[in-house]
Amino acid sequence: ATLVGTAANAATMDCSGSKKSKGQPTPEVIRPGDRPDHELKLSIRNHTISSRDPDFDGSQQTAYSLEDVYGGSGPIVGYFMYTLTSGEKLWAKFDSITELTRPGSNWEVNYQGTFRFIGGTGKYAAIRGGGHYRGKVTAERGFEETSTCSAEY
C-alpha cells in the first residue's frame, strides 16, 4: 500500500525538447593501433536545453562521453549532468550509436540513443524515467538534436 501511495503522489514531467551546443568540444583522442581508422575519444560538451517543461527550458547540460569509433561510426556511452533553471541538478546515463554518413570536407554524422535518469537533487532526488534522442552534426550547421523524455519525481 505504501508503494501505491507514493506512486500516486509522484509528480511527472514531459522533458522532451531539443538542445543546442554551446561550442565545439576539444576531445582527447587516442588511436589503439589495431586499425588505422579506430579512435577512442573522450570529450566534454556543453549544451542549452529547450523544453516544454519550465524547469528544463533554458537549462544547461554537460555531457561526458566516450566514443569507440571505426571510420567515424560506433558506440558512444557516458553521462549527462543537467543544471535546471531552478538550480537543481539531475544526472542521466546514456548509450548511443553514431554513424558517419557523409565523409570528407562536407561531413555529416547521425546518431541516436537512449538515456535514463539516475539521480538528482532537491525535489528530483528520487527521479526515475528517461527517453531517447536523435541528432546529427554537420560541417555546415553544427549540432542539432531532439529528444523525447518523461520522468516521475
N, C-alpha and C positions, 0 to 999 in steps of 0.2 A: 504494500500500500504506500509505503514511503517513496518508492521509486516512481510510482504513478503520479503521486502528488508533486514531486519535484519536476517531472517532465511536463506536467500540465501547467506549471508556473514558469517554465522556461521562456525567455524571450527569443524571438527569431529575427533574423535579418536576411535581406537579399543584398549581398555584397557584390553582385555582378557588376561589370563595368569594363573599363579599358585603362591602359596605362601608357605613359609617355616617358621616354628615357630622359634623364637629366644630364646626359653626356656619355661619351664613349668610355667603356671600361678599359683599364690597362691590365690585360690578363698576364699572368705568369704562364709561360708555355715551356713544356719540355717535350722532346721527341725521343721516345724509348728506343728507337733504332731497329725495331722488328720489321717495320715497313717504312718507306720514305714518306708516306702520306699520313702516318699515325702521329697525333698530337694529343697531349693532356693539357688542358687549360684550366687554371684556377682563376676565377675573377670575382670581383665585387662590382655590382651595378646598382645605381640609384634611379628610382622612378617616382613619378607623381601619379596617383590613382584618381580616376574619375568613376563615380559610382552613384547608384540610386540611394544608397544608404548614407545619411548625413554624416555619420562618424567616419565612414570610408572616403567620402568625396573630398578631395583635396589632401588626403593623407599621403604619407611618404612610405615607400617600400625600399628596403635594401635587400638585394638578392645575393646570396653567397653560393656560387656554383662551381661544379667540377664537370668538365666536358671530356669525354674519351672518344675522340673522333678519328675516322679514317676518311681522308679526302673531303673533309668538311661535314661529314654525316656521322651520327652516332648518338649515344645516350648522354643526357645531362641530368645530374642529381644535385640537390642542395636544399637550402633553407631560405625562406623569406622572413624578414622582420618588418612588420608594419608599425609605423608610429601614426596613430589615428589623430584626427583633429582635436579630440578631447584630451590628448596626451597619453592615453592608454597604449599599451604595446601588445601585439599579437605575434605569434610565431607559427610558421607552417613549414611542412616538409614537402618537397616537390620532386617529381620524376618526369622527365620528358624525353622526347626523341627529336633530333634535328636532322634536316636533310638539305644539303647544298643542291639547289635545283637549277641554278644558273651560274656556272663558274666564269672566271675571267674578270675583267675590269668592271663590268656591269653586273656583278654578282647578286645572287638572291639566296637567302636561307629561309626555309619554312620550318616551323616547329609546332609541336602540340604536347600537352601533358596534363597531369593531374596534381592536385595538392590537397593536403589535409591539415587543418589546424591542430597544433599540438599543445598550445598553452597561451596564456595571456595574463594581463594584469587587471586589477580592479574588478569591475563587473564582468569582464571577459575571462576571469581566471579559469572557469570550467568550460570554456568554449569547445564545441565539437561541430565538425562539419568540414566543408571544403568545396572543391569544384574542379573544373577543367578549364584549360585555356588553349588558345591557338594564336599564332602570330607569325610575323615574318620580319626579316631585317634585309634591307636592300641598300645598295651603294647610293642610289638616288634619294630615297626617302627616309632612310634610317630605320628605326624600330617602331613597329605597330603591333599591338596585342589587344585581344578582347578575352573576357573570361565570364564564365557562369559560376556563381558561388552562392551557397546558402549555409547558414550556421544557426545553432542554438547556443545560448549562453545563460 
